[in-house]
Structures are given as C-alpha cells and as structure tokens.
Amino acid sequence: MTATMSDQAVAAKPRDREARKPDFIVRAKTGPGFKEWASIGLAWKRQRGEGYSIKLNTMPIGNHWNGVLKLLPPFADDSDVPDAEHD
C-alpha cells in the first residue's frame, strides 16, 4: 500500500527542534485596543541558512486583523511556551 502525503507528513519527525525553545512568538491583532494582540504561533531561526521556520497554531480572522503578523521575542510571561512540536 502506498502512503499518502498526509501519512508521510504524520510520519515525518522533527530533527532537533523538539528540544529548542522558540526564538519568537507570532502575534496578531485581535481587537480595536492598542494592546489587543494574541499569540498565534511560534518561530525559530533556521539552522541551515537564513530565514525562519514558523508554526501557526491558529489563524486570526475578523474585522480587526489587517493581515499583519509580528515576530516578537518571548515575553517574561511566555515562560510556559512549549518546546517545538512541529516539522
């Protein structure tokens, strides 16, 4: 039996990322207020070159999201951010 693409994606294991803390938290505007931003994912610097690997846990929708995502260093209260759990 041939594995489907989704089977292959599930079978693929992240290499060393499971032990790495994220370099950035991905945040998006979620409301009209100045401080109404939500953490929606994590980002890591690529180990094999320039760029970042980004894992989104959700996508912002609604009238307040203008398409902008921000990569910000983890805040002190982000200490409970899980280690990498992505491909």
Distance bins in CASP14 RR format, pairs under 12 A and 6 or more apart:
PFRMAT RR
TARGET T0000
AUTHOR 0000-0000-0000
RMODE 2
METHOD distances of the structure
MODEL  1
1 7 0 0 0 0 1 0 0 0 0 0 0
2 8 0 0 0 0 0 1 0 0 0 0 0
3 9 0 0 0 0 1 0 0 0 0 0 0
3 10 0 0 0 0 1 0 0 0 0 0 0
3 11 1 0 0 1 0 0 0 0 0 0 0
3 12 0 0 0 0 0 1 0 0 0 0 0
4 10 0 0 0 0 1 0 0 0 0 0 0
4 11 0 0 0 0 0 1 0 0 0 0 0
5 11 0 0 0 0 0 1 0 0 0 0 0
5 12 0 0 0 0 0 1 0 0 0 0 0
6 12 0 0 0 0 0 1 0 0 0 0 0
8 87 0 0 0 0 0 1 0 0 0 0 0
9 86 0 0 0 0 0 1 0 0 0 0 0
9 87 1 0 0 1 0 0 0 0 0 0 0
10 87 0 0 0 0 1 0 0 0 0 0 0
11 87 0 0 0 0 0 1 0 0 0 0 0
12 86 0 0 0 0 0 1 0 0 0 0 0
12 87 1 0 1 0 0 0 0 0 0 0 0
13 84 0 0 0 0 0 1 0 0 0 0 0
13 85 0 0 0 0 0 1 0 0 0 0 0
13 86 0 0 0 0 0 1 0 0 0 0 0
13 87 0 0 0 0 1 0 0 0 0 0 0
14 20 0 0 0 0 1 0 0 0 0 0 0
14 44 0 0 0 0 0 1 0 0 0 0 0
14 47 0 0 0 0 0 1 0 0 0 0 0
14 53 0 0 0 0 1 0 0 0 0 0 0
14 55 0 0 0 0 1 0 0 0 0 0 0
14 83 0 0 0 0 0 1 0 0 0 0 0
14 84 1 0 0 1 0 0 0 0 0 0 0
14 85 1 0 0 1 0 0 0 0 0 0 0
14 86 1 0 0 1 0 0 0 0 0 0 0
14 87 1 0 1 0 0 0 0 0 0 0 0
15 44 0 0 0 0 0 1 0 0 0 0 0
15 46 0 0 0 0 0 1 0 0 0 0 0
15 47 0 0 0 0 1 0 0 0 0 0 0
15 48 0 0 0 0 0 1 0 0 0 0 0
15 53 0 0 0 0 0 1 0 0 0 0 0
15 84 0 0 0 0 1 0 0 0 0 0 0
15 86 0 0 0 0 0 1 0 0 0 0 0
15 87 0 0 0 0 1 0 0 0 0 0 0
16 44 0 0 0 0 0 1 0 0 0 0 0
16 47 1 0 0 1 0 0 0 0 0 0 0
16 48 0 0 0 0 0 1 0 0 0 0 0
16 53 0 0 0 0 0 1 0 0 0 0 0
16 83 0 0 0 0 0 1 0 0 0 0 0
16 84 0 0 0 0 1 0 0 0 0 0 0
17 23 0 0 0 0 0 1 0 0 0 0 0
17 42 0 0 0 0 0 1 0 0 0 0 0
17 43 0 0 0 0 0 1 0 0 0 0 0
17 44 1 0 0 1 0 0 0 0 0 0 0
17 45 0 0 0 0 0 1 0 0 0 0 0
17 46 0 0 0 0 0 1 0 0 0 0 0
17 47 0 0 0 0 1 0 0 0 0 0 0
17 48 0 0 0 0 0 1 0 0 0 0 0
17 53 1 0 0 1 0 0 0 0 0 0 0
17 55 0 0 0 0 1 0 0 0 0 0 0
17 82 0 0 0 0 0 1 0 0 0 0 0
17 83 1 0 0 1 0 0 0 0 0 0 0
17 84 1 1 0 0 0 0 0 0 0 0 0
17 85 0 0 0 0 1 0 0 0 0 0 0
17 86 1 0 0 1 0 0 0 0 0 0 0
17 87 0 0 0 0 1 0 0 0 0 0 0
18 44 0 0 0 0 0 1 0 0 0 0 0
18 82 0 0 0 0 1 0 0 0 0 0 0
18 83 1 0 1 0 0 0 0 0 0 0 0
18 84 1 0 1 0 0 0 0 0 0 0 0
18 85 1 0 0 1 0 0 0 0 0 0 0
18 86 0 0 0 0 1 0 0 0 0 0 0
18 87 0 0 0 0 0 1 0 0 0 0 0
19 44 0 0 0 0 0 1 0 0 0 0 0
19 82 0 0 0 0 0 1 0 0 0 0 0
19 83 1 0 0 1 0 0 0 0 0 0 0
19 84 1 0 0 1 0 0 0 0 0 0 0
19 85 0 0 0 0 0 1 0 0 0 0 0
20 42 0 0 0 0 1 0 0 0 0 0 0
20 43 0 0 0 0 0 1 0 0 0 0 0
20 44 1 0 0 1 0 0 0 0 0 0 0
20 45 0 0 0 0 1 0 0 0 0 0 0
20 46 0 0 0 0 0 1 0 0 0 0 0
20 47 0 0 0 0 1 0 0 0 0 0 0
20 53 0 0 0 0 1 0 0 0 0 0 0
20 55 0 0 0 0 0 1 0 0 0 0 0
20 81 0 0 0 0 0 1 0 0 0 0 0
20 82 0 0 0 0 0 1 0 0 0 0 0
20 83 1 0 0 1 0 0 0 0 0 0 0
20 84 1 0 1 0 0 0 0 0 0 0 0
20 85 0 0 0 0 0 1 0 0 0 0 0
20 86 0 0 0 0 0 1 0 0 0 0 0
21 42 0 0 0 0 1 0 0 0 0 0 0
21 43 0 0 0 0 0 1 0 0 0 0 0
21 44 0 0 0 0 1 0 0 0 0 0 0
21 45 0 0 0 0 0 1 0 0 0 0 0
21 73 0 0 0 0 0 1 0 0 0 0 0
21 74 1 0 0 1 0 0 0 0 0 0 0
21 78 0 0 0 0 1 0 0 0 0 0 0
21 79 0 0 0 0 1 0 0 0 0 0 0
21 80 0 0 0 0 0 1 0 0 0 0 0
21 81 1 0 0 1 0 0 0 0 0 0 0
21 82 0 0 0 0 1 0 0 0 0 0 0
21 83 1 0 0 1 0 0 0 0 0 0 0
21 84 1 0 0 1 0 0 0 0 0 0 0
21 85 0 0 0 0 0 1 0 0 0 0 0
22 39 0 0 0 0 0 1 0 0 0 0 0
22 41 0 0 0 0 1 0 0 0 0 0 0
22 42 1 1 0 0 0 0 0 0 0 0 0
22 43 1 0 0 1 0 0 0 0 0 0 0
22 44 1 0 1 0 0 0 0 0 0 0 0
22 45 0 0 0 0 1 0 0 0 0 0 0
22 52 0 0 0 0 1 0 0 0 0 0 0
22 53 0 0 0 0 1 0 0 0 0 0 0
22 54 0 0 0 0 1 0 0 0 0 0 0
22 55 0 0 0 0 1 0 0 0 0 0 0
22 57 0 0 0 0 0 1 0 0 0 0 0
22 71 0 0 0 0 1 0 0 0 0 0 0
22 72 0 0 0 0 0 1 0 0 0 0 0
22 73 0 0 0 0 1 0 0 0 0 0 0
22 74 1 0 0 1 0 0 0 0 0 0 0
22 75 0 0 0 0 0 1 0 0 0 0 0
22 78 0 0 0 0 1 0 0 0 0 0 0
22 79 0 0 0 0 0 1 0 0 0 0 0
22 81 1 0 0 1 0 0 0 0 0 0 0
22 82 0 0 0 0 1 0 0 0 0 0 0
22 83 0 0 0 0 1 0 0 0 0 0 0
22 84 1 0 0 1 0 0 0 0 0 0 0
22 85 0 0 0 0 0 1 0 0 0 0 0
22 86 0 0 0 0 0 1 0 0 0 0 0
23 42 0 0 0 0 1 0 0 0 0 0 0
23 43 1 0 0 1 0 0 0 0 0 0 0
23 44 1 0 1 0 0 0 0 0 0 0 0
23 45 1 0 1 0 0 0 0 0 0 0 0
23 46 0 0 0 0 0 1 0 0 0 0 0
23 47 0 0 0 0 0 1 0 0 0 0 0
23 51 0 0 0 0 0 1 0 0 0 0 0
23 52 1 0 0 1 0 0 0 0 0 0 0
23 53 0 0 0 0 1 0 0 0 0 0 0
23 54 0 0 0 0 0 1 0 0 0 0 0
23 55 0 0 0 0 0 1 0 0 0 0 0
23 71 0 0 0 0 1 0 0 0 0 0 0
23 72 0 0 0 0 0 1 0 0 0 0 0
23 73 1 0 0 1 0 0 0 0 0 0 0
23 74 0 0 0 0 1 0 0 0 0 0 0
23 78 0 0 0 0 0 1 0 0 0 0 0
23 81 0 0 0 0 0 1 0 0 0 0 0
23 84 0 0 0 0 0 1 0 0 0 0 0
24 39 0 0 0 0 0 1 0 0 0 0 0
24 40 0 0 0 0 0 1 0 0 0 0 0
24 41 0 0 0 0 1 0 0 0 0 0 0
24 42 1 0 0 1 0 0 0 0 0 0 0
24 43 1 0 1 0 0 0 0 0 0 0 0
24 44 1 0 0 1 0 0 0 0 0 0 0
24 45 0 0 0 0 1 0 0 0 0 0 0
24 51 0 0 0 0 0 1 0 0 0 0 0
24 52 1 0 0 1 0 0 0 0 0 0 0
24 53 0 0 0 0 0 1 0 0 0 0 0
24 54 0 0 0 0 1 0 0 0 0 0 0
24 55 0 0 0 0 0 1 0 0 0 0 0
24 69 0 0 0 0 0 1 0 0 0 0 0
24 70 0 0 0 0 1 0 0 0 0 0 0
24 71 1 1 0 0 0 0 0 0 0 0 0
24 72 1 0 0 1 0 0 0 0 0 0 0
24 73 1 0 0 1 0 0 0 0 0 0 0
24 74 1 0 0 1 0 0 0 0 0 0 0
24 75 0 0 0 0 0 1 0 0 0 0 0
24 78 0 0 0 0 0 1 0 0 0 0 0
24 81 0 0 0 0 0 1 0 0 0 0 0
25 37 0 0 0 0 1 0 0 0 0 0 0
25 38 0 0 0 0 0 1 0 0 0 0 0
25 39 1 0 1 0 0 0 0 0 0 0 0
25 40 0 0 0 0 1 0 0 0 0 0 0
25 41 1 0 0 1 0 0 0 0 0 0 0
25 42 1 0 0 1 0 0 0 0 0 0 0
25 43 1 0 0 1 0 0 0 0 0 0 0
25 44 0 0 0 0 0 1 0 0 0 0 0
25 54 0 0 0 0 0 1 0 0 0 0 0
25 55 0 0 0 0 0 1 0 0 0 0 0
25 56 0 0 0 0 0 1 0 0 0 0 0
25 57 0 0 0 0 0 1 0 0 0 0 0
25 69 0 0 0 0 0 1 0 0 0 0 0
25 70 0 0 0 0 1 0 0 0 0 0 0
25 71 1 0 0 1 0 0 0 0 0 0 0
25 72 1 0 1 0 0 0 0 0 0 0 0
25 73 1 0 0 1 0 0 0 0 0 0 0
25 74 1 0 1 0 0 0 0 0 0 0 0
25 75 1 0 0 1 0 0 0 0 0 0 0
25 76 0 0 0 0 0 1 0 0 0 0 0
25 77 0 0 0 0 0 1 0 0 0 0 0
25 78 1 0 1 0 0 0 0 0 0 0 0
25 79 0 0 0 0 0 1 0 0 0 0 0
25 80 0 0 0 0 0 1 0 0 0 0 0
25 81 1 0 0 1 0 0 0 0 0 0 0
25 82 0 0 0 0 0 1 0 0 0 0 0
26 37 0 0 0 0 0 1 0 0 0 0 0
26 38 0 0 0 0 1 0 0 0 0 0 0
26 39 1 0 0 1 0 0 0 0 0 0 0
26 40 1 0 1 0 0 0 0 0 0 0 0
26 41 1 0 1 0 0 0 0 0 0 0 0
26 42 1 0 0 1 0 0 0 0 0 0 0
26 43 1 0 1 0 0 0 0 0 0 0 0
26 44 0 0 0 0 0 1 0 0 0 0 0
26 52 0 0 0 0 1 0 0 0 0 0 0
26 53 0 0 0 0 0 1 0 0 0 0 0
26 54 1 0 0 1 0 0 0 0 0 0 0
26 55 0 0 0 0 1 0 0 0 0 0 0
26 56 1 0 0 1 0 0 0 0 0 0 0
26 57 0 0 0 0 1 0 0 0 0 0 0
26 58 0 0 0 0 1 0 0 0 0 0 0
26 59 0 0 0 0 0 1 0 0 0 0 0
26 60 0 0 0 0 1 0 0 0 0 0 0
26 68 0 0 0 0 0 1 0 0 0 0 0
26 69 1 0 1 0 0 0 0 0 0 0 0
26 70 1 0 0 1 0 0 0 0 0 0 0
26 71 1 0 0 1 0 0 0 0 0 0 0
26 72 0 0 0 0 1 0 0 0 0 0 0
26 73 0 0 0 0 0 1 0 0 0 0 0
26 74 0 0 0 0 0 1 0 0 0 0 0
26 78 0 0 0 0 0 1 0 0 0 0 0
26 81 0 0 0 0 0 1 0 0 0 0 0
27 35 0 0 0 0 0 1 0 0 0 0 0
27 36 0 0 0 0 0 1 0 0 0 0 0
27 37 1 0 1 0 0 0 0 0 0 0 0
27 38 1 0 0 1 0 0 0 0 0 0 0
27 39 1 0 1 0 0 0 0 0 0 0 0
27 40 1 0 0 1 0 0 0 0 0 0 0
27 41 0 0 0 0 1 0 0 0 0 0 0
27 42 0 0 0 0 0 1 0 0 0 0 0
27 43 0 0 0 0 0 1 0 0 0 0 0
27 54 0 0 0 0 0 1 0 0 0 0 0
27 56 0 0 0 0 0 1 0 0 0 0 0
27 57 0 0 0 0 0 1 0 0 0 0 0
27 58 0 0 0 0 0 1 0 0 0 0 0
27 60 0 0 0 0 1 0 0 0 0 0 0
27 65 0 0 0 0 0 1 0 0 0 0 0
27 68 0 0 0 0 1 0 0 0 0 0 0
27 69 1 0 0 1 0 0 0 0 0 0 0
27 70 1 0 1 0 0 0 0 0 0 0 0
27 71 0 0 0 0 1 0 0 0 0 0 0
27 72 1 0 1 0 0 0 0 0 0 0 0
27 73 0 0 0 0 0 1 0 0 0 0 0
27 74 0 0 0 0 0 1 0 0 0 0 0
27 75 0 0 0 0 1 0 0 0 0 0 0
27 78 0 0 0 0 0 1 0 0 0 0 0
28 36 0 0 0 0 0 1 0 0 0 0 0
28 37 1 0 0 1 0 0 0 0 0 0 0
28 38 1 0 0 1 0 0 0 0 0 0 0
28 39 0 0 0 0 1 0 0 0 0 0 0
28 40 1 0 1 0 0 0 0 0 0 0 0
28 41 0 0 0 0 1 0 0 0 0 0 0
28 56 0 0 0 0 1 0 0 0 0 0 0
28 57 0 0 0 0 0 1 0 0 0 0 0
28 58 0 0 0 0 1 0 0 0 0 0 0
28 59 0 0 0 0 1 0 0 0 0 0 0
28 60 1 1 0 0 0 0 0 0 0 0 0
28 61 0 0 0 0 1 0 0 0 0 0 0
28 62 0 0 0 0 0 1 0 0 0 0 0
28 64 0 0 0 0 1 0 0 0 0 0 0
28 65 1 0 1 0 0 0 0 0 0 0 0
28 66 0 0 0 0 1 0 0 0 0 0 0
28 67 1 0 0 1 0 0 0 0 0 0 0
28 68 1 0 0 1 0 0 0 0 0 0 0
28 69 1 0 1 0 0 0 0 0 0 0 0
28 70 1 0 0 1 0 0 0 0 0 0 0
28 71 0 0 0 0 0 1 0 0 0 0 0
28 72 0 0 0 0 0 1 0 0 0 0 0
29 35 0 0 0 0 0 1 0 0 0 0 0
29 36 1 0 0 1 0 0 0 0 0 0 0
29 37 1 0 1 0 0 0 0 0 0 0 0
29 38 0 0 0 0 1 0 0 0 0 0 0
29 40 0 0 0 0 0 1 0 0 0 0 0
29 60 1 0 0 1 0 0 0 0 0 0 0
29 61 0 0 0 0 0 1 0 0 0 0 0
29 62 0 0 0 0 1 0 0 0 0 0 0
29 63 0 0 0 0 0 1 0 0 0 0 0
29 64 1 0 1 0 0 0 0 0 0 0 0
29 65 1 0 1 0 0 0 0 0 0 0 0
29 66 1 0 0 1 0 0 0 0 0 0 0
29 67 0 0 0 0 1 0 0 0 0 0 0
29 68 1 0 0 1 0 0 0 0 0 0 0
29 69 0 0 0 0 1 0 0 0 0 0 0
29 70 0 0 0 0 1 0 0 0 0 0 0
30 36 1 0 1 0 0 0 0 0 0 0 0
30 37 1 0 0 1 0 0 0 0 0 0 0
30 38 1 0 1 0 0 0 0 0 0 0 0
30 39 0 0 0 0 1 0 0 0 0 0 0
30 40 0 0 0 0 1 0 0 0 0 0 0
30 58 0 0 0 0 0 1 0 0 0 0 0
30 59 0 0 0 0 0 1 0 0 0 0 0
30 60 1 0 0 1 0 0 0 0 0 0 0
30 61 0 0 0 0 1 0 0 0 0 0 0
30 62 0 0 0 0 1 0 0 0 0 0 0
30 63 0 0 0 0 0 1 0 0 0 0 0
30 64 1 0 1 0 0 0 0 0 0 0 0
30 65 1 0 0 1 0 0 0 0 0 0 0
30 66 0 0 0 0 0 1 0 0 0 0 0
30 67 0 0 0 0 0 1 0 0 0 0 0
30 68 0 0 0 0 0 1 0 0 0 0 0
30 69 0 0 0 0 0 1 0 0 0 0 0
31 37 0 0 0 0 1 0 0 0 0 0 0
31 38 0 0 0 0 1 0 0 0 0 0 0
31 60 0 0 0 0 1 0 0 0 0 0 0
31 61 0 0 0 0 0 1 0 0 0 0 0
31 62 0 0 0 0 1 0 0 0 0 0 0
31 63 0 0 0 0 1 0 0 0 0 0 0
31 64 1 1 0 0 0 0 0 0 0 0 0
31 65 0 0 0 0 1 0 0 0 0 0 0
31 66 0 0 0 0 0 1 0 0 0 0 0
32 62 0 0 0 0 0 1 0 0 0 0 0
32 63 0 0 0 0 1 0 0 0 0 0 0
32 64 1 0 1 0 0 0 0 0 0 0 0
32 65 0 0 0 0 0 1 0 0 0 0 0
32 66 0 0 0 0 0 1 0 0 0 0 0
33 64 0 0 0 0 1 0 0 0 0 0 0
34 64 0 0 0 0 0 1 0 0 0 0 0
36 60 0 0 0 0 0 1 0 0 0 0 0
36 63 0 0 0 0 0 1 0 0 0 0 0
36 64 1 0 0 1 0 0 0 0 0 0 0
36 65 0 0 0 0 0 1 0 0 0 0 0
37 60 0 0 0 0 1 0 0 0 0 0 0
37 64 0 0 0 0 1 0 0 0 0 0 0
37 65 0 0 0 0 0 1 0 0 0 0 0
37 66 0 0 0 0 0 1 0 0 0 0 0
37 68 0 0 0 0 1 0 0 0 0 0 0
37 69 0 0 0 0 0 1 0 0 0 0 0
37 70 1 0 0 1 0 0 0 0 0 0 0
37 72 0 0 0 0 1 0 0 0 0 0 0
37 75 0 0 0 0 0 1 0 0 0 0 0
38 56 0 0 0 0 0 1 0 0 0 0 0
38 57 0 0 0 0 0 1 0 0 0 0 0
38 58 0 0 0 0 1 0 0 0 0 0 0
38 59 0 0 0 0 0 1 0 0 0 0 0
38 60 1 0 0 1 0 0 0 0 0 0 0
38 61 0 0 0 0 0 1 0 0 0 0 0
38 62 0 0 0 0 0 1 0 0 0 0 0
38 64 0 0 0 0 0 1 0 0 0 0 0
38 65 0 0 0 0 1 0 0 0 0 0 0
38 69 0 0 0 0 0 1 0 0 0 0 0
38 70 0 0 0 0 0 1 0 0 0 0 0
38 72 0 0 0 0 0 1 0 0 0 0 0
39 55 0 0 0 0 0 1 0 0 0 0 0
39 56 0 0 0 0 0 1 0 0 0 0 0
39 57 0 0 0 0 1 0 0 0 0 0 0
39 58 0 0 0 0 1 0 0 0 0 0 0
39 60 0 0 0 0 0 1 0 0 0 0 0
39 69 0 0 0 0 0 1 0 0 0 0 0
39 70 0 0 0 0 0 1 0 0 0 0 0
39 71 0 0 0 0 0 1 0 0 0 0 0
39 72 0 0 0 0 1 0 0 0 0 0 0
39 74 0 0 0 0 1 0 0 0 0 0 0
39 75 0 0 0 0 1 0 0 0 0 0 0
39 77 0 0 0 0 0 1 0 0 0 0 0
39 78 1 0 0 1 0 0 0 0 0 0 0
39 80 0 0 0 0 0 1 0 0 0 0 0
39 81 0 0 0 0 1 0 0 0 0 0 0
39 82 0 0 0 0 0 1 0 0 0 0 0
40 54 0 0 0 0 0 1 0 0 0 0 0
40 55 0 0 0 0 1 0 0 0 0 0 0
40 56 1 0 1 0 0 0 0 0 0 0 0
40 57 1 0 0 1 0 0 0 0 0 0 0
40 58 1 0 1 0 0 0 0 0 0 0 0
40 59 1 0 0 1 0 0 0 0 0 0 0
40 60 1 0 0 1 0 0 0 0 0 0 0
40 61 0 0 0 0 0 1 0 0 0 0 0
40 65 0 0 0 0 1 0 0 0 0 0 0
40 67 0 0 0 0 0 1 0 0 0 0 0
40 68 0 0 0 0 0 1 0 0 0 0 0
40 69 1 0 0 1 0 0 0 0 0 0 0
40 70 0 0 0 0 0 1 0 0 0 0 0
40 71 0 0 0 0 0 1 0 0 0 0 0
40 72 0 0 0 0 0 1 0 0 0 0 0
41 52 0 0 0 0 0 1 0 0 0 0 0
41 53 0 0 0 0 0 1 0 0 0 0 0
41 54 1 0 0 1 0 0 0 0 0 0 0
41 55 1 0 1 0 0 0 0 0 0 0 0
41 56 1 0 1 0 0 0 0 0 0 0 0
41 57 1 0 1 0 0 0 0 0 0 0 0
41 58 1 0 0 1 0 0 0 0 0 0 0
41 59 0 0 0 0 0 1 0 0 0 0 0
41 60 0 0 0 0 0 1 0 0 0 0 0
41 69 0 0 0 0 1 0 0 0 0 0 0
41 70 0 0 0 0 0 1 0 0 0 0 0
41 71 0 0 0 0 1 0 0 0 0 0 0
41 72 0 0 0 0 0 1 0 0 0 0 0
41 74 0 0 0 0 0 1 0 0 0 0 0
41 78 0 0 0 0 0 1 0 0 0 0 0
41 81 0 0 0 0 1 0 0 0 0 0 0
41 82 0 0 0 0 0 1 0 0 0 0 0
41 84 0 0 0 0 0 1 0 0 0 0 0
41 85 0 0 0 0 0 1 0 0 0 0 0
41 86 0 0 0 0 1 0 0 0 0 0 0
42 52 0 0 0 0 0 1 0 0 0 0 0
42 53 0 0 0 0 1 0 0 0 0 0 0
42 54 1 0 0 1 0 0 0 0 0 0 0
42 55 1 0 1 0 0 0 0 0 0 0 0
42 56 0 0 0 0 1 0 0 0 0 0 0
42 57 1 0 0 1 0 0 0 0 0 0 0
42 58 0 0 0 0 0 1 0 0 0 0 0
42 69 0 0 0 0 0 1 0 0 0 0 0
42 71 0 0 0 0 1 0 0 0 0 0 0
42 72 0 0 0 0 0 1 0 0 0 0 0
42 73 0 0 0 0 0 1 0 0 0 0 0
42 74 0 0 0 0 1 0 0 0 0 0 0
42 78 0 0 0 0 1 0 0 0 0 0 0
42 81 1 0 0 1 0 0 0 0 0 0 0
42 82 0 0 0 0 1 0 0 0 0 0 0
42 83 0 0 0 0 1 0 0 0 0 0 0
42 84 1 0 0 1 0 0 0 0 0 0 0
42 85 0 0 0 0 1 0 0 0 0 0 0
42 86 1 0 0 1 0 0 0 0 0 0 0
43 51 0 0 0 0 1 0 0 0 0 0 0
43 52 1 0 1 0 0 0 0 0 0 0 0
43 53 1 0 0 1 0 0 0 0 0 0 0
43 54 1 0 1 0 0 0 0 0 0 0 0
43 55 1 0 0 1 0 0 0 0 0 0 0
43 56 0 0 0 0 1 0 0 0 0 0 0
43 57 0 0 0 0 0 1 0 0 0 0 0
43 69 0 0 0 0 1 0 0 0 0 0 0
43 70 0 0 0 0 0 1 0 0 0 0 0
43 71 1 0 1 0 0 0 0 0 0 0 0
43 72 0 0 0 0 1 0 0 0 0 0 0
43 73 0 0 0 0 0 1 0 0 0 0 0
43 74 0 0 0 0 0 1 0 0 0 0 0
43 81 0 0 0 0 0 1 0 0 0 0 0
43 84 0 0 0 0 0 1 0 0 0 0 0
43 86 0 0 0 0 0 1 0 0 0 0 0
44 51 0 0 0 0 1 0 0 0 0 0 0
44 52 1 0 0 1 0 0 0 0 0 0 0
44 53 1 0 1 0 0 0 0 0 0 0 0
44 54 0 0 0 0 1 0 0 0 0 0 0
44 55 0 0 0 0 1 0 0 0 0 0 0
44 71 0 0 0 0 0 1 0 0 0 0 0
44 74 0 0 0 0 0 1 0 0 0 0 0
44 81 0 0 0 0 0 1 0 0 0 0 0
44 83 0 0 0 0 0 1 0 0 0 0 0
44 84 1 0 0 1 0 0 0 0 0 0 0
44 85 0 0 0 0 0 1 0 0 0 0 0
44 86 0 0 0 0 1 0 0 0 0 0 0
44 87 0 0 0 0 0 1 0 0 0 0 0
45 51 1 0 0 1 0 0 0 0 0 0 0
45 52 1 0 0 1 0 0 0 0 0 0 0
45 53 0 0 0 0 1 0 0 0 0 0 0
45 54 0 0 0 0 0 1 0 0 0 0 0
45 71 0 0 0 0 0 1 0 0 0 0 0
45 73 0 0 0 0 0 1 0 0 0 0 0
45 84 0 0 0 0 0 1 0 0 0 0 0
46 52 1 0 0 1 0 0 0 0 0 0 0
46 53 1 0 1 0 0 0 0 0 0 0 0
46 54 0 0 0 0 0 1 0 0 0 0 0
47 53 0 0 0 0 1 0 0 0 0 0 0
47 84 0 0 0 0 0 1 0 0 0 0 0
51 71 0 0 0 0 0 1 0 0 0 0 0
52 69 0 0 0 0 0 1 0 0 0 0 0
52 71 1 0 0 1 0 0 0 0 0 0 0
53 71 0 0 0 0 0 1 0 0 0 0 0
53 84 0 0 0 0 1 0 0 0 0 0 0
53 86 1 0 0 1 0 0 0 0 0 0 0
53 87 0 0 0 0 1 0 0 0 0 0 0
54 69 0 0 0 0 1 0 0 0 0 0 0
54 70 0 0 0 0 0 1 0 0 0 0 0
54 71 1 0 0 1 0 0 0 0 0 0 0
54 84 0 0 0 0 0 1 0 0 0 0 0
54 86 0 0 0 0 1 0 0 0 0 0 0
54 87 0 0 0 0 0 1 0 0 0 0 0
55 71 0 0 0 0 0 1 0 0 0 0 0
55 81 0 0 0 0 0 1 0 0 0 0 0
55 82 0 0 0 0 0 1 0 0 0 0 0
55 83 0 0 0 0 0 1 0 0 0 0 0
55 84 1 0 0 1 0 0 0 0 0 0 0
55 85 1 0 0 1 0 0 0 0 0 0 0
55 86 1 0 1 0 0 0 0 0 0 0 0
55 87 0 0 0 0 1 0 0 0 0 0 0
56 69 0 0 0 0 1 0 0 0 0 0 0
56 71 0 0 0 0 0 1 0 0 0 0 0
56 86 0 0 0 0 1 0 0 0 0 0 0
57 81 0 0 0 0 0 1 0 0 0 0 0
57 82 0 0 0 0 1 0 0 0 0 0 0
57 85 0 0 0 0 1 0 0 0 0 0 0
57 86 0 0 0 0 1 0 0 0 0 0 0
58 65 0 0 0 0 0 1 0 0 0 0 0
58 69 0 0 0 0 0 1 0 0 0 0 0
59 65 0 0 0 0 1 0 0 0 0 0 0
59 67 0 0 0 0 1 0 0 0 0 0 0
59 69 0 0 0 0 1 0 0 0 0 0 0
60 66 0 0 0 0 1 0 0 0 0 0 0
60 67 1 0 0 1 0 0 0 0 0 0 0
60 68 0 0 0 0 1 0 0 0 0 0 0
60 69 0 0 0 0 1 0 0 0 0 0 0
60 70 0 0 0 0 0 1 0 0 0 0 0
61 67 0 0 0 0 0 1 0 0 0 0 0
72 78 0 0 0 0 1 0 0 0 0 0 0
72 81 0 0 0 0 0 1 0 0 0 0 0
73 81 0 0 0 0 0 1 0 0 0 0 0
74 80 0 0 0 0 1 0 0 0 0 0 0
74 81 1 0 1 0 0 0 0 0 0 0 0
74 82 0 0 0 0 0 1 0 0 0 0 0
75 81 0 0 0 0 1 0 0 0 0 0 0
END
